[in-house]
Amino acid sequence: MNCFDEKFNSIVARILKDKFNVEIELNKVSDYLEQIDEKYYERLETWGHKLLGYPAFTQTDPRYYKKEYSKYDMLLLQIDTDDDIMWGDSGVANFFINKDDLNNKNFKNILYNWDCG
């Protein structure tokens, strides 16, 4: 899980409530975590090339700003900058798919996003 993923705040808020009986507003999750320890963010980084898993973003998860993208709920492929590939100035490319489409092996509807710092 990446701290820039659109689901991050709601998942952390749910864990805090369920496990620690701490209720927090979604827009205050980042402030709360920063007060605890900035190392949590370092542990949640998800850089590198990968199939499935949690995406990394140098900017913000595009599904956060465009709600019509929220149906693309699975990372299919991530291609990160390395010695042979450069996305802008050290960015990352992500390909997202809907979970049902992935389960049905339907690759006709993919959301592509790349960003850089």
C-alpha positions in Angstrom: 0.0 0.0 0.0 1.3 3.4 -0.9 0.4 6.5 1.1 -0.7 8.3 -2.2 -3.1 5.5 -3.1 -6.7 6.8 -3.1 -7.8 4.1 -0.6 -5.0 4.8 1.9 -6.8 7.2 4.2 -9.9 5.1 4.5 -7.9 1.9 5.2 -5.7 3.5 7.8 -8.8 5.2 9.5 -10.5 1.8 9.6 -7.5 0.1 11.1 -7.0 2.8 13.7 -10.7 2.4 14.7 -10.8 -1.4 14.7 -7.4 -2.1 16.3 -6.7 0.9 18.5 -10.2 2.4 19.1 -8.9 5.7 17.6 -11.5 7.6 15.5 -10.1 10.1 13.0 -11.4 12.1 10.1 -10.2 10.9 6.7 -8.6 14.3 5.9 -6.6 14.1 9.1 -5.0 10.7 8.6 -1.8 12.1 7.1 -1.3 14.6 9.9 -1.9 11.9 12.5 0.6 9.5 10.9 3.2 12.3 10.6 2.8 13.0 14.3 3.5 9.3 15.1 6.6 8.8 12.8 7.5 9.7 9.3 9.1 6.3 8.9 5.7 4.8 8.3 5.7 6.5 4.9 9.1 5.1 4.1 7.9 1.6 4.9 4.9 2.0 2.7 6.8 3.0 -0.5 6.1 0.7 -3.4 8.6 1.6 -6.1 10.0 -0.7 -8.8 8.7 -2.8 -11.7 5.8 -5.1 -10.7 2.8 -7.1 -11.8 -0.2 -6.5 -9.4 0.4 -5.3 -5.9 0.2 -1.6 -4.8 1.1 1.2 -7.1 3.6 4.0 -6.5 3.0 7.6 -7.6 5.4 10.5 -7.9 2.3 12.7 -8.0 -1.1 11.6 -6.8 -3.3 8.6 -7.6 -5.4 9.7 -10.7 -8.3 7.7 -9.3 -8.5 10.1 -6.5 -9.3 13.1 -8.7 -11.4 11.5 -11.3 -14.1 9.4 -9.7 -14.9 7.7 -13.0 -11.5 6.0 -12.7 -12.3 4.4 -9.3 -13.6 1.3 -11.1 -10.0 0.5 -12.0 -9.3 -1.0 -8.6 -6.3 -3.2 -9.4 -2.8 -2.4 -10.4 -2.1 -4.6 -13.4 1.5 -3.5 -14.3 3.9 -0.9 -13.0 7.0 0.2 -14.9 9.3 2.4 -12.9 12.3 4.5 -14.0 15.5 2.6 -14.0 18.8 2.6 -15.9 17.1 1.8 -19.2 13.7 3.5 -18.8 13.0 7.1 -18.0 9.5 8.5 -17.4 9.9 12.3 -17.6 12.3 13.1 -14.7 12.3 9.8 -12.9 8.6 9.0 -13.0 6.6 5.8 -13.0 3.9 4.3 -15.3 0.9 2.4 -14.0 -1.7 0.3 -15.8 -4.9 -0.3 -13.9 -7.7 -2.8 -14.5 -11.1 -3.6 -12.9 -10.9 -6.7 -10.6 -13.8 -8.4 -12.4 -12.1 -7.7 -15.8 -8.9 -9.2 -14.5 -10.7 -12.3 -13.2 -12.4 -12.7 -16.6 -9.1 -12.1 -18.5 -10.7 -9.1 -20.2 -7.9 -6.7 -21.0 -9.9 -4.4 -23.3 -10.5 -1.7 -20.7 -7.3 -0.5 -19.1 -6.4 2.8 -17.4 -2.9 4.0 -18.1 -1.2 6.8 -16.1 2.3 8.0 -15.9 3.7 10.8 -13.8 7.0 12.3 -12.8 8.2 14.5 -10.0 
